[in-house]
Amino acid sequence: MPAAGGAFRAWQHDIASREEKRQREREDAEIAATRIGSTTLTMGVKVGEGGKLYGSITAKDIADALARRGITVDRHKVELPDPLKSLGTYKVAVKVYPGMTPEVTVVVEPKG
């Protein structure tokens, strides 16, 4: 299709609207990254002898805990290679946008 008249203007409008959408997504991601970076999640779990957990903390658990704080994150974006299986404090990276991977602090402590 020749780039003349209405087709050219429609093409320019399409490019401009895509750029605006990318800019909005980046701004939203920056806000989410700031909130995630300043968040500490305390996960209370049942503990057996020697500090071993009954079960484990998974990426889904972390995504659900963030959602309860108003930060929506897909569980696949939580970079947790293996579930957390012992008490302690962990830094877990969360991909929110290409090149933006803030870390949330996860504190695993005994319940009760």
C-alpha positions in Angstrom: 0.0 0.0 0.0 1.5 3.4 -0.9 2.3 5.6 2.0 0.1 8.5 1.0 -2.8 10.3 2.5 -4.9 8.5 5.1 -2.7 5.4 5.1 0.4 7.4 6.1 -1.5 9.2 8.9 -3.0 5.9 10.1 0.5 4.4 10.2 1.9 7.4 12.1 -1.0 7.2 14.6 -0.4 3.5 15.1 3.3 4.0 15.8 2.5 6.9 18.3 -0.2 4.8 20.1 2.2 1.8 20.5 4.9 4.1 21.9 2.5 5.7 24.4 1.5 2.2 25.5 5.1 1.1 26.0 5.8 4.3 28.0 2.7 3.7 30.2 3.9 0.1 30.8 7.4 1.2 31.7 6.0 3.8 34.1 3.8 1.2 35.8 6.7 -1.2 35.9 8.9 1.4 37.6 6.2 2.0 40.3 5.8 -1.8 40.8 9.6 -2.2 41.0 9.9 0.5 43.7 7.1 -1.1 45.7 8.6 -4.6 45.4 12.1 -3.4 46.3 10.8 -1.8 49.5 8.6 -4.8 50.5 9.4 -7.4 53.1 7.2 -10.5 53.1 7.0 -12.4 56.4 5.9 -16.0 55.8 4.9 -18.0 58.9 5.2 -21.7 58.4 5.0 -24.9 60.5 8.4 -26.0 61.5 9.6 -29.5 62.6 12.7 -30.6 64.4 15.9 -28.9 63.5 14.2 -25.9 61.8 12.9 -28.0 58.8 9.7 -26.7 57.2 6.6 -28.8 56.7 6.3 -28.1 53.0 8.1 -25.1 51.3 7.7 -21.6 50.1 7.2 -21.5 46.3 7.1 -18.8 43.7 3.3 -19.0 43.7 3.3 -18.3 47.5 5.4 -15.3 47.0 3.3 -14.0 44.1 0.1 -14.5 46.2 1.7 -12.7 49.2 2.6 -9.7 46.9 -1.0 -9.8 45.5 -2.4 -9.4 49.0 -0.3 -6.2 49.3 -1.7 -4.9 46.0 1.2 -5.8 43.8 0.1 -8.1 41.0 2.8 -10.3 39.7 2.7 -13.5 37.6 4.2 -16.4 39.5 6.4 -17.2 36.5 8.1 -13.8 36.9 9.3 -14.7 40.4 12.8 -15.9 40.0 13.0 -18.7 42.5 14.9 -21.7 41.1 14.1 -23.9 44.1 11.4 -23.6 46.8 12.5 -22.2 50.1 12.8 -25.1 52.6 14.4 -23.6 55.7 14.0 -20.7 58.0 15.8 -17.4 57.2 15.8 -14.2 55.2 16.0 -14.4 51.4 16.2 -11.9 48.6 14.0 -13.1 45.7 14.2 -11.3 42.3 10.9 -10.5 40.4 10.9 -9.6 36.7 8.5 -6.7 36.2 9.8 -5.4 32.9 12.8 -6.1 30.6 15.8 -4.8 32.4 13.9 -4.2 35.6 14.3 -7.0 38.3 13.8 -5.7 41.8 14.3 -8.0 44.8 11.7 -8.6 47.5 12.8 -9.6 50.9 11.2 -12.9 52.1 11.5 -13.7 55.8 10.6 -17.3 56.6 9.8 -17.8 60.3 8.0 -20.3 62.5 4.2 -19.8 62.7 2.8 -19.0 66.1 
